[in-house]
C-alpha cells in the first residue's frame, strides 16, 4: 500500500518518537511512504520548535545530512 504523507505526520513522529504515528512509520511492513520534495526544507524551517517539543536531541533531528 502506498501512503502519501506530509510534514504534519513527520512533525508528529519527531515530537512523539514512541507514539502511534512514529511506530507506524518505523514498522517493517508493505507500506511505501511518499512525501513532497520540500519536506526536509519544511522540517528544517521548524527545527527549533520541533526540538523544543521533542525528546530527541538536535543530532537526531538534523536533516541537513540526509539526501
mmJSON file of the N, C-alpha and C atoms, coordinates in Angstrom:
{"data_MODEL":{"atom_site":{
"group_PDB":["ATOM","ATOM","ATOM","ATOM","ATOM","ATOM","ATOM","ATOM","ATOM","ATOM","ATOM","ATOM","ATOM","ATOM","ATOM","ATOM","ATOM","ATOM","ATOM","ATOM","ATOM","ATOM","ATOM","ATOM","ATOM","ATOM","ATOM","ATOM","ATOM","ATOM","ATOM","ATOM","ATOM","ATOM","ATOM","ATOM","ATOM","ATOM","ATOM","ATOM","ATOM","ATOM","ATOM","ATOM","ATOM","ATOM","ATOM","ATOM","ATOM","ATOM","ATOM","ATOM","ATOM","ATOM","ATOM","ATOM","ATOM","ATOM","ATOM","ATOM","ATOM","ATOM","ATOM","ATOM","ATOM","ATOM","ATOM","ATOM","ATOM","ATOM","ATOM","ATOM","ATOM","ATOM","ATOM","ATOM","ATOM","ATOM","ATOM","ATOM","ATOM","ATOM","ATOM","ATOM","ATOM","ATOM","ATOM","ATOM","ATOM","ATOM","ATOM","ATOM","ATOM","ATOM","ATOM","ATOM","ATOM","ATOM","ATOM","ATOM","ATOM","ATOM","ATOM","ATOM","ATOM","ATOM","ATOM","ATOM","ATOM","ATOM","ATOM","ATOM","ATOM","ATOM","ATOM","ATOM","ATOM","ATOM","ATOM","ATOM","ATOM","ATOM","ATOM","ATOM","ATOM","ATOM","ATOM","ATOM","ATOM","ATOM","ATOM","ATOM","ATOM","ATOM","ATOM","ATOM","ATOM","ATOM","ATOM","ATOM","ATOM","ATOM","ATOM","ATOM","ATOM","ATOM","ATOM","ATOM","ATOM","ATOM","ATOM","ATOM","ATOM","ATOM","ATOM","ATOM","ATOM","ATOM","ATOM","ATOM","ATOM","ATOM","ATOM","ATOM","ATOM","ATOM","ATOM","ATOM","ATOM","ATOM","ATOM","ATOM","ATOM","ATOM","ATOM","ATOM","ATOM","ATOM","ATOM","ATOM","ATOM","ATOM","ATOM","ATOM","ATOM","ATOM","ATOM","ATOM","ATOM","ATOM","ATOM","ATOM","ATOM","ATOM","ATOM","ATOM","ATOM","ATOM","ATOM","ATOM","ATOM"],
"id":[1,2,3,4,5,6,7,8,9,10,11,12,13,14,15,16,17,18,19,20,21,22,23,24,25,26,27,28,29,30,31,32,33,34,35,36,37,38,39,40,41,42,43,44,45,46,47,48,49,50,51,52,53,54,55,56,57,58,59,60,61,62,63,64,65,66,67,68,69,70,71,72,73,74,75,76,77,78,79,80,81,82,83,84,85,86,87,88,89,90,91,92,93,94,95,96,97,98,99,100,101,102,103,104,105,106,107,108,109,110,111,112,113,114,115,116,117,118,119,120,121,122,123,124,125,126,127,128,129,130,131,132,133,134,135,136,137,138,139,140,141,142,143,144,145,146,147,148,149,150,151,152,153,154,155,156,157,158,159,160,161,162,163,164,165,166,167,168,169,170,171,172,173,174,175,176,177,178,179,180,181,182,183,184,185,186,187,188,189,190,191,192,193,194,195,196,197,198,199,200,201],
"type_symbol":["N","C","C","N","C","C","N","C","C","N","C","C","N","C","C","N","C","C","N","C","C","N","C","C","N","C","C","N","C","C","N","C","C","N","C","C","N","C","C","N","C","C","N","C","C","N","C","C","N","C","C","N","C","C","N","C","C","N","C","C","N","C","C","N","C","C","N","C","C","N","C","C","N","C","C","N","C","C","N","C","C","N","C","C","N","C","C","N","C","C","N","C","C","N","C","C","N","C","C","N","C","C","N","C","C","N","C","C","N","C","C","N","C","C","N","C","C","N","C","C","N","C","C","N","C","C","N","C","C","N","C","C","N","C","C","N","C","C","N","C","C","N","C","C","N","C","C","N","C","C","N","C","C","N","C","C","N","C","C","N","C","C","N","C","C","N","C","C","N","C","C","N","C","C","N","C","C","N","C","C","N","C","C","N","C","C","N","C","C","N","C","C","N","C","C","N","C","C","N","C","C"],
"label_atom_id":["N","CA","C","N","CA","C","N","CA","C","N","CA","C","N","CA","C","N","CA","C","N","CA","C","N","CA","C","N","CA","C","N","CA","C","N","CA","C","N","CA","C","N","CA","C","N","CA","C","N","CA","C","N","CA","C","N","CA","C","N","CA","C","N","CA","C","N","CA","C","N","CA","C","N","CA","C","N","CA","C","N","CA","C","N","CA","C","N","CA","C","N","CA","C","N","CA","C","N","CA","C","N","CA","C","N","CA","C","N","CA","C","N","CA","C","N","CA","C","N","CA","C","N","CA","C","N","CA","C","N","CA","C","N","CA","C","N","CA","C","N","CA","C","N","CA","C","N","CA","C","N","CA","C","N","CA","C","N","CA","C","N","CA","C","N","CA","C","N","CA","C","N","CA","C","N","CA","C","N","CA","C","N","CA","C","N","CA","C","N","CA","C","N","CA","C","N","CA","C","N","CA","C","N","CA","C","N","CA","C","N","CA","C","N","CA","C","N","CA","C","N","CA","C","N","CA","C","N","CA","C","N","CA","C"],
"label_alt_id":[null,null,null,null,null,null,null,null,null,null,null,null,null,null,null,null,null,null,null,null,null,null,null,null,null,null,null,null,null,null,null,null,null,null,null,null,null,null,null,null,null,null,null,null,null,null,null,null,null,null,null,null,null,null,null,null,null,null,null,null,null,null,null,null,null,null,null,null,null,null,null,null,null,null,null,null,null,null,null,null,null,null,null,null,null,null,null,null,null,null,null,null,null,null,null,null,null,null,null,null,null,null,null,null,null,null,null,null,null,null,null,null,null,null,null,null,null,null,null,null,null,null,null,null,null,null,null,null,null,null,null,null,null,null,null,null,null,null,null,null,null,null,null,null,null,null,null,null,null,null,null,null,null,null,null,null,null,null,null,null,null,null,null,null,null,null,null,null,null,null,null,null,null,null,null,null,null,null,null,null,null,null,null,null,null,null,null,null,null,null,null,null,null,null,null,null,null,null,null,null,null],
"label_comp_id":["UNK","UNK","UNK","UNK","UNK","UNK","UNK","UNK","UNK","UNK","UNK","UNK","UNK","UNK","UNK","UNK","UNK","UNK","UNK","UNK","UNK","UNK","UNK","UNK","UNK","UNK","UNK","UNK","UNK","UNK","UNK","UNK","UNK","UNK","UNK","UNK","UNK","UNK","UNK","UNK","UNK","UNK","UNK","UNK","UNK","UNK","UNK","UNK","UNK","UNK","UNK","UNK","UNK","UNK","UNK","UNK","UNK","UNK","UNK","UNK","UNK","UNK","UNK","UNK","UNK","UNK","UNK","UNK","UNK","UNK","UNK","UNK","UNK","UNK","UNK","UNK","UNK","UNK","UNK","UNK","UNK","UNK","UNK","UNK","UNK","UNK","UNK","UNK","UNK","UNK","UNK","UNK","UNK","UNK","UNK","UNK","UNK","UNK","UNK","UNK","UNK","UNK","UNK","UNK","UNK","UNK","UNK","UNK","UNK","UNK","UNK","UNK","UNK","UNK","UNK","UNK","UNK","UNK","UNK","UNK","UNK","UNK","UNK","UNK","UNK","UNK","UNK","UNK","UNK","UNK","UNK","UNK","UNK","UNK","UNK","UNK","UNK","UNK","UNK","UNK","UNK","UNK","UNK","UNK","UNK","UNK","UNK","UNK","UNK","UNK","UNK","UNK","UNK","UNK","UNK","UNK","UNK","UNK","UNK","UNK","UNK","UNK","UNK","UNK","UNK","UNK","UNK","UNK","UNK","UNK","UNK","UNK","UNK","UNK","UNK","UNK","UNK","UNK","UNK","UNK","UNK","UNK","UNK","UNK","UNK","UNK","UNK","UNK","UNK","UNK","UNK","UNK","UNK","UNK","UNK","UNK","UNK","UNK","UNK","UNK","UNK"],
"label_asym_id":["A","A","A","A","A","A","A","A","A","A","A","A","A","A","A","A","A","A","A","A","A","A","A","A","A","A","A","A","A","A","A","A","A","A","A","A","A","A","A","A","A","A","A","A","A","A","A","A","A","A","A","A","A","A","A","A","A","A","A","A","A","A","A","A","A","A","A","A","A","A","A","A","A","A","A","A","A","A","A","A","A","A","A","A","A","A","A","A","A","A","A","A","A","A","A","A","A","A","A","A","A","A","A","A","A","A","A","A","A","A","A","A","A","A","A","A","A","A","A","A","A","A","A","A","A","A","A","A","A","A","A","A","A","A","A","A","A","A","A","A","A","A","A","A","A","A","A","A","A","A","A","A","A","A","A","A","A","A","A","A","A","A","A","A","A","A","A","A","A","A","A","A","A","A","A","A","A","A","A","A","A","A","A","A","A","A","A","A","A","A","A","A","A","A","A","A","A","A","A","A","A"],
"label_entity_id":["1","1","1","1","1","1","1","1","1","1","1","1","1","1","1","1","1","1","1","1","1","1","1","1","1","1","1","1","1","1","1","1","1","1","1","1","1","1","1","1","1","1","1","1","1","1","1","1","1","1","1","1","1","1","1","1","1","1","1","1","1","1","1","1","1","1","1","1","1","1","1","1","1","1","1","1","1","1","1","1","1","1","1","1","1","1","1","1","1","1","1","1","1","1","1","1","1","1","1","1","1","1","1","1","1","1","1","1","1","1","1","1","1","1","1","1","1","1","1","1","1","1","1","1","1","1","1","1","1","1","1","1","1","1","1","1","1","1","1","1","1","1","1","1","1","1","1","1","1","1","1","1","1","1","1","1","1","1","1","1","1","1","1","1","1","1","1","1","1","1","1","1","1","1","1","1","1","1","1","1","1","1","1","1","1","1","1","1","1","1","1","1","1","1","1","1","1","1","1","1","1"],
"label_seq_id":[1,1,1,2,2,2,3,3,3,4,4,4,5,5,5,6,6,6,7,7,7,8,8,8,9,9,9,10,10,10,11,11,11,12,12,12,13,13,13,14,14,14,15,15,15,16,16,16,17,17,17,18,18,18,19,19,19,20,20,20,21,21,21,22,22,22,23,23,23,24,24,24,25,25,25,26,26,26,27,27,27,28,28,28,29,29,29,30,30,30,31,31,31,32,32,32,33,33,33,34,34,34,35,35,35,36,36,36,37,37,37,38,38,38,39,39,39,40,40,40,41,41,41,42,42,42,43,43,43,44,44,44,45,45,45,46,46,46,47,47,47,48,48,48,49,49,49,50,50,50,51,51,51,52,52,52,53,53,53,54,54,54,55,55,55,56,56,56,57,57,57,58,58,58,59,59,59,60,60,60,61,61,61,62,62,62,63,63,63,64,64,64,65,65,65,66,66,66,67,67,67],
"pdbx_PDB_ins_code":[null,null,null,null,null,null,null,null,null,null,null,null,null,null,null,null,null,null,null,null,null,null,null,null,null,null,null,null,null,null,null,null,null,null,null,null,null,null,null,null,null,null,null,null,null,null,null,null,null,null,null,null,null,null,null,null,null,null,null,null,null,null,null,null,null,null,null,null,null,null,null,null,null,null,null,null,null,null,null,null,null,null,null,null,null,null,null,null,null,null,null,null,null,null,null,null,null,null,null,null,null,null,null,null,null,null,null,null,null,null,null,null,null,null,null,null,null,null,null,null,null,null,null,null,null,null,null,null,null,null,null,null,null,null,null,null,null,null,null,null,null,null,null,null,null,null,null,null,null,null,null,null,null,null,null,null,null,null,null,null,null,null,null,null,null,null,null,null,null,null,null,null,null,null,null,null,null,null,null,null,null,null,null,null,null,null,null,null,null,null,null,null,null,null,null,null,null,null,null,null,null],
"Cartn_x":[0.837,0.0,0.886,0.52,1.244,0.542,1.34,0.828,1.548,0.783,1.366,1.26,2.396,2.424,2.881,2.546,3.006,3.808,4.224,5.089,4.409,3.094,2.413,2.604,2.58,2.791,4.22,5.168,6.573,6.807,6.22,6.349,5.83,4.693,4.11,5.047,5.648,6.57,7.83,8.313,9.518,9.248,8.078,7.732,7.402,6.803,6.455,7.049,8.365,9.015,8.556,7.837,7.284,5.778,5.226,3.787,3.333,2.042,1.439,1.931,1.962,2.398,3.835,4.715,6.12,6.237,5.462,5.517,5.074,4.058,3.6,4.68,5.324,6.374,7.584,7.884,9.063,8.794,7.536,7.191,7.638,8.149,8.505,7.22,6.764,5.516,5.545,4.424,4.309,3.928,3.951,3.626,4.802,4.507,5.501,5.096,6.009,5.699,6.302,5.5,5.937,5.629,6.497,6.319,6.726,6.223,6.617,8.116,8.681,10.125,10.608,9.744,10.142,10.048,9.782,9.593,10.779,12.003,13.177,13.327,13.033,13.09,12.105,10.917,9.894,10.273,10.816,11.265,12.39,13.347,14.452,13.955,12.949,12.399,11.789,11.238,10.575,11.396,12.656,13.51,13.603,13.71,13.827,12.594,11.416,10.179,10.046,10.405,10.35,11.301,12.511,13.491,12.967,12.298,11.736,10.688,9.905,8.814,9.194,10.294,10.687,11.7,11.644,12.682,13.992,13.974,15.171,16.106,17.397,18.348,18.555,19.268,19.434,20.127,21.042,21.716,20.718,19.738,18.718,17.745,17.561,16.594,17.195,18.479,19.136,18.978,18.327,18.065,19.003,19.91,20.784,21.702,21.961,22.868,22.157,20.864,20.097,19.975,19.765,19.553,18.15],
"Cartn_y":[-1.169,0.0,1.238,2.206,3.469,4.475,5.131,6.154,7.457,8.491,9.805,10.597,11.08,11.807,13.242,14.083,15.461,15.78,17.007,17.386,17.228,17.378,17.226,15.823,14.828,13.455,13.29,13.828,13.745,14.524,15.723,16.512,15.705,15.066,14.264,13.139,12.47,11.367,11.874,13.045,13.595,14.094,14.661,15.185,14.045,12.984,11.817,10.559,10.347,9.227,7.84,7.76,6.477,6.414,7.41,7.474,6.582,6.552,5.693,6.025,7.301,7.701,7.255,7.491,7.088,5.575,4.852,3.392,2.889,3.517,3.131,3.414,4.583,4.938,4.019,3.569,2.72,1.239,0.849,-0.57,-1.131,-2.318,-3.001,-3.639,-3.096,-3.583,-3.395,-3.615,-3.444,-2.028,-1.117,0.268,0.959,1.765,2.603,4.047,4.807,6.191,7.129,8.088,9.124,10.465,11.436,12.775,13.809,15.027,16.095,16.341,16.789,17.005,18.094,19.012,20.091,19.706,18.451,18.018,18.367,18.087,18.381,19.883,20.68,22.134,22.601,22.037,22.431,21.997,20.793,20.334,21.236,21.55,22.432,23.813,24.314,25.626,25.636,24.51,24.417,23.619,23.41,22.554,23.031,24.317,24.83,24.482,24.64,24.324,22.821,22.033,20.578,20.132,20.697,20.337,20.691,21.814,22.249,21.248,20.683,19.792,18.314,17.962,16.563,16.133,14.856,14.339,14.043,14.11,13.841,15.038,14.789,15.904,16.378,17.468,18.094,17.175,16.32,15.403,14.409,13.983,13.067,13.766,15.056,15.803,16.447,16.617,17.341,16.611,17.249,16.625,17.113,18.041,18.59,17.546,16.446,15.413,14.367,14.419,13.407,13.772,12.759,13.031,12.66],
"Cartn_z":[0.0,0.0,0.0,-0.782,-0.853,0.055,0.888,1.794,1.482,1.208,0.947,2.238,2.709,3.974,3.753,4.704,4.629,5.886,6.011,7.125,8.481,8.557,9.842,10.427,9.581,10.032,10.529,9.807,10.203,11.489,11.602,12.834,14.021,13.859,14.933,15.356,14.389,14.7,15.386,15.014,15.635,17.059,17.269,18.588,19.557,19.055,19.879,19.251,19.404,18.71,19.163,20.258,20.692,20.504,19.84,19.617,18.472,18.291,17.269,15.865,15.532,14.184,13.939,14.899,14.752,14.618,15.384,15.314,13.94,13.375,12.032,10.998,11.101,10.143,10.262,11.486,11.704,11.461,11.431,11.298,9.951,9.981,8.74,8.208,7.115,6.543,5.035,4.445,2.999,2.612,3.58,3.296,2.623,1.628,0.975,1.238,1.83,2.161,1.13,0.713,-0.197,0.447,0.21,0.771,-0.264,-0.108,-1.033,-0.977,-2.065,-2.132,-1.178,-0.787,0.114,1.598,1.901,3.286,4.181,3.744,4.569,4.795,3.775,3.935,5.004,4.976,5.939,7.36,7.498,8.816,9.309,8.456,8.857,9.277,8.61,8.945,10.348,10.772,12.081,13.097,12.792,13.623,15.072,15.302,16.672,17.498,16.939,17.658,17.868,16.865,16.997,18.098,18.111,19.145,20.537,20.631,21.913,22.434,21.54,21.918,21.948,21.306,21.147,22.2,22.597,23.487,22.752,21.421,20.633,20.684,20.563,20.551,19.111,18.975,17.66,16.655,17.114,16.187,15.593,16.39,15.881,14.936,15.143,14.35,13.109,13.065,11.983,10.662,9.71,8.405,7.319,7.645,6.6,5.996,6.705,6.215,5.365,5.312,4.597,3.131,2.297,0.867,0.476],
"occupancy":[1.0,1.0,1.0,1.0,1.0,1.0,1.0,1.0,1.0,1.0,1.0,1.0,1.0,1.0,1.0,1.0,1.0,1.0,1.0,1.0,1.0,1.0,1.0,1.0,1.0,1.0,1.0,1.0,1.0,1.0,1.0,1.0,1.0,1.0,1.0,1.0,1.0,1.0,1.0,1.0,1.0,1.0,1.0,1.0,1.0,1.0,1.0,1.0,1.0,1.0,1.0,1.0,1.0,1.0,1.0,1.0,1.0,1.0,1.0,1.0,1.0,1.0,1.0,1.0,1.0,1.0,1.0,1.0,1.0,1.0,1.0,1.0,1.0,1.0,1.0,1.0,1.0,1.0,1.0,1.0,1.0,1.0,1.0,1.0,1.0,1.0,1.0,1.0,1.0,1.0,1.0,1.0,1.0,1.0,1.0,1.0,1.0,1.0,1.0,1.0,1.0,1.0,1.0,1.0,1.0,1.0,1.0,1.0,1.0,1.0,1.0,1.0,1.0,1.0,1.0,1.0,1.0,1.0,1.0,1.0,1.0,1.0,1.0,1.0,1.0,1.0,1.0,1.0,1.0,1.0,1.0,1.0,1.0,1.0,1.0,1.0,1.0,1.0,1.0,1.0,1.0,1.0,1.0,1.0,1.0,1.0,1.0,1.0,1.0,1.0,1.0,1.0,1.0,1.0,1.0,1.0,1.0,1.0,1.0,1.0,1.0,1.0,1.0,1.0,1.0,1.0,1.0,1.0,1.0,1.0,1.0,1.0,1.0,1.0,1.0,1.0,1.0,1.0,1.0,1.0,1.0,1.0,1.0,1.0,1.0,1.0,1.0,1.0,1.0,1.0,1.0,1.0,1.0,1.0,1.0,1.0,1.0,1.0,1.0,1.0,1.0],
"B_iso_or_equiv":[0.0,0.0,0.0,0.0,0.0,0.0,0.0,0.0,0.0,0.0,0.0,0.0,0.0,0.0,0.0,0.0,0.0,0.0,0.0,0.0,0.0,0.0,0.0,0.0,0.0,0.0,0.0,0.0,0.0,0.0,0.0,0.0,0.0,0.0,0.0,0.0,0.0,0.0,0.0,0.0,0.0,0.0,0.0,0.0,0.0,0.0,0.0,0.0,0.0,0.0,0.0,0.0,0.0,0.0,0.0,0.0,0.0,0.0,0.0,0.0,0.0,0.0,0.0,0.0,0.0,0.0,0.0,0.0,0.0,0.0,0.0,0.0,0.0,0.0,0.0,0.0,0.0,0.0,0.0,0.0,0.0,0.0,0.0,0.0,0.0,0.0,0.0,0.0,0.0,0.0,0.0,0.0,0.0,0.0,0.0,0.0,0.0,0.0,0.0,0.0,0.0,0.0,0.0,0.0,0.0,0.0,0.0,0.0,0.0,0.0,0.0,0.0,0.0,0.0,0.0,0.0,0.0,0.0,0.0,0.0,0.0,0.0,0.0,0.0,0.0,0.0,0.0,0.0,0.0,0.0,0.0,0.0,0.0,0.0,0.0,0.0,0.0,0.0,0.0,0.0,0.0,0.0,0.0,0.0,0.0,0.0,0.0,0.0,0.0,0.0,0.0,0.0,0.0,0.0,0.0,0.0,0.0,0.0,0.0,0.0,0.0,0.0,0.0,0.0,0.0,0.0,0.0,0.0,0.0,0.0,0.0,0.0,0.0,0.0,0.0,0.0,0.0,0.0,0.0,0.0,0.0,0.0,0.0,0.0,0.0,0.0,0.0,0.0,0.0,0.0,0.0,0.0,0.0,0.0,0.0,0.0,0.0,0.0,0.0,0.0,0.0],
"pdbx_formal_charge":[null,null,null,null,null,null,null,null,null,null,null,null,null,null,null,null,null,null,null,null,null,null,null,null,null,null,null,null,null,null,null,null,null,null,null,null,null,null,null,null,null,null,null,null,null,null,null,null,null,null,null,null,null,null,null,null,null,null,null,null,null,null,null,null,null,null,null,null,null,null,null,null,null,null,null,null,null,null,null,null,null,null,null,null,null,null,null,null,null,null,null,null,null,null,null,null,null,null,null,null,null,null,null,null,null,null,null,null,null,null,null,null,null,null,null,null,null,null,null,null,null,null,null,null,null,null,null,null,null,null,null,null,null,null,null,null,null,null,null,null,null,null,null,null,null,null,null,null,null,null,null,null,null,null,null,null,null,null,null,null,null,null,null,null,null,null,null,null,null,null,null,null,null,null,null,null,null,null,null,null,null,null,null,null,null,null,null,null,null,null,null,null,null,null,null,null,null,null,null,null,null],
"auth_seq_id":[1,1,1,2,2,2,3,3,3,4,4,4,5,5,5,6,6,6,7,7,7,8,8,8,9,9,9,10,10,10,11,11,11,12,12,12,13,13,13,14,14,14,15,15,15,16,16,16,17,17,17,18,18,18,19,19,19,20,20,20,21,21,21,22,22,22,23,23,23,24,24,24,25,25,25,26,26,26,27,27,27,28,28,28,29,29,29,30,30,30,31,31,31,32,32,32,33,33,33,34,34,34,35,35,35,36,36,36,37,37,37,38,38,38,39,39,39,40,40,40,41,41,41,42,42,42,43,43,43,44,44,44,45,45,45,46,46,46,47,47,47,48,48,48,49,49,49,50,50,50,51,51,51,52,52,52,53,53,53,54,54,54,55,55,55,56,56,56,57,57,57,58,58,58,59,59,59,60,60,60,61,61,61,62,62,62,63,63,63,64,64,64,65,65,65,66,66,66,67,67,67],
"auth_comp_id":["UNK","UNK","UNK","UNK","UNK","UNK","UNK","UNK","UNK","UNK","UNK","UNK","UNK","UNK","UNK","UNK","UNK","UNK","UNK","UNK","UNK","UNK","UNK","UNK","UNK","UNK","UNK","UNK","UNK","UNK","UNK","UNK","UNK","UNK","UNK","UNK","UNK","UNK","UNK","UNK","UNK","UNK","UNK","UNK","UNK","UNK","UNK","UNK","UNK","UNK","UNK","UNK","UNK","UNK","UNK","UNK","UNK","UNK","UNK","UNK","UNK","UNK","UNK","UNK","UNK","UNK","UNK","UNK","UNK","UNK","UNK","UNK","UNK","UNK","UNK","UNK","UNK","UNK","UNK","UNK","UNK","UNK","UNK","UNK","UNK","UNK","UNK","UNK","UNK","UNK","UNK","UNK","UNK","UNK","UNK","UNK","UNK","UNK","UNK","UNK","UNK","UNK","UNK","UNK","UNK","UNK","UNK","UNK","UNK","UNK","UNK","UNK","UNK","UNK","UNK","UNK","UNK","UNK","UNK","UNK","UNK","UNK","UNK","UNK","UNK","UNK","UNK","UNK","UNK","UNK","UNK","UNK","UNK","UNK","UNK","UNK","UNK","UNK","UNK","UNK","UNK","UNK","UNK","UNK","UNK","UNK","UNK","UNK","UNK","UNK","UNK","UNK","UNK","UNK","UNK","UNK","UNK","UNK","UNK","UNK","UNK","UNK","UNK","UNK","UNK","UNK","UNK","UNK","UNK","UNK","UNK","UNK","UNK","UNK","UNK","UNK","UNK","UNK","UNK","UNK","UNK","UNK","UNK","UNK","UNK","UNK","UNK","UNK","UNK","UNK","UNK","UNK","UNK","UNK","UNK","UNK","UNK","UNK","UNK","UNK","UNK"],
"auth_asym_id":["A","A","A","A","A","A","A","A","A","A","A","A","A","A","A","A","A","A","A","A","A","A","A","A","A","A","A","A","A","A","A","A","A","A","A","A","A","A","A","A","A","A","A","A","A","A","A","A","A","A","A","A","A","A","A","A","A","A","A","A","A","A","A","A","A","A","A","A","A","A","A","A","A","A","A","A","A","A","A","A","A","A","A","A","A","A","A","A","A","A","A","A","A","A","A","A","A","A","A","A","A","A","A","A","A","A","A","A","A","A","A","A","A","A","A","A","A","A","A","A","A","A","A","A","A","A","A","A","A","A","A","A","A","A","A","A","A","A","A","A","A","A","A","A","A","A","A","A","A","A","A","A","A","A","A","A","A","A","A","A","A","A","A","A","A","A","A","A","A","A","A","A","A","A","A","A","A","A","A","A","A","A","A","A","A","A","A","A","A","A","A","A","A","A","A","A","A","A","A","A","A"],
"auth_atom_id":["N","CA","C","N","CA","C","N","CA","C","N","CA","C","N","CA","C","N","CA","C","N","CA","C","N","CA","C","N","CA","C","N","CA","C","N","CA","C","N","CA","C","N","CA","C","N","CA","C","N","CA","C","N","CA","C","N","CA","C","N","CA","C","N","CA","C","N","CA","C","N","CA","C","N","CA","C","N","CA","C","N","CA","C","N","CA","C","N","CA","C","N","CA","C","N","CA","C","N","CA","C","N","CA","C","N","CA","C","N","CA","C","N","CA","C","N","CA","C","N","CA","C","N","CA","C","N","CA","C","N","CA","C","N","CA","C","N","CA","C","N","CA","C","N","CA","C","N","CA","C","N","CA","C","N","CA","C","N","CA","C","N","CA","C","N","CA","C","N","CA","C","N","CA","C","N","CA","C","N","CA","C","N","CA","C","N","CA","C","N","CA","C","N","CA","C","N","CA","C","N","CA","C","N","CA","C","N","CA","C","N","CA","C","N","CA","C","N","CA","C","N","CA","C","N","CA","C","N","CA","C","N","CA","C"],
"pdbx_PDB_model_num":[1,1,1,1,1,1,1,1,1,1,1,1,1,1,1,1,1,1,1,1,1,1,1,1,1,1,1,1,1,1,1,1,1,1,1,1,1,1,1,1,1,1,1,1,1,1,1,1,1,1,1,1,1,1,1,1,1,1,1,1,1,1,1,1,1,1,1,1,1,1,1,1,1,1,1,1,1,1,1,1,1,1,1,1,1,1,1,1,1,1,1,1,1,1,1,1,1,1,1,1,1,1,1,1,1,1,1,1,1,1,1,1,1,1,1,1,1,1,1,1,1,1,1,1,1,1,1,1,1,1,1,1,1,1,1,1,1,1,1,1,1,1,1,1,1,1,1,1,1,1,1,1,1,1,1,1,1,1,1,1,1,1,1,1,1,1,1,1,1,1,1,1,1,1,1,1,1,1,1,1,1,1,1,1,1,1,1,1,1,1,1,1,1,1,1,1,1,1,1,1,1]
}}}
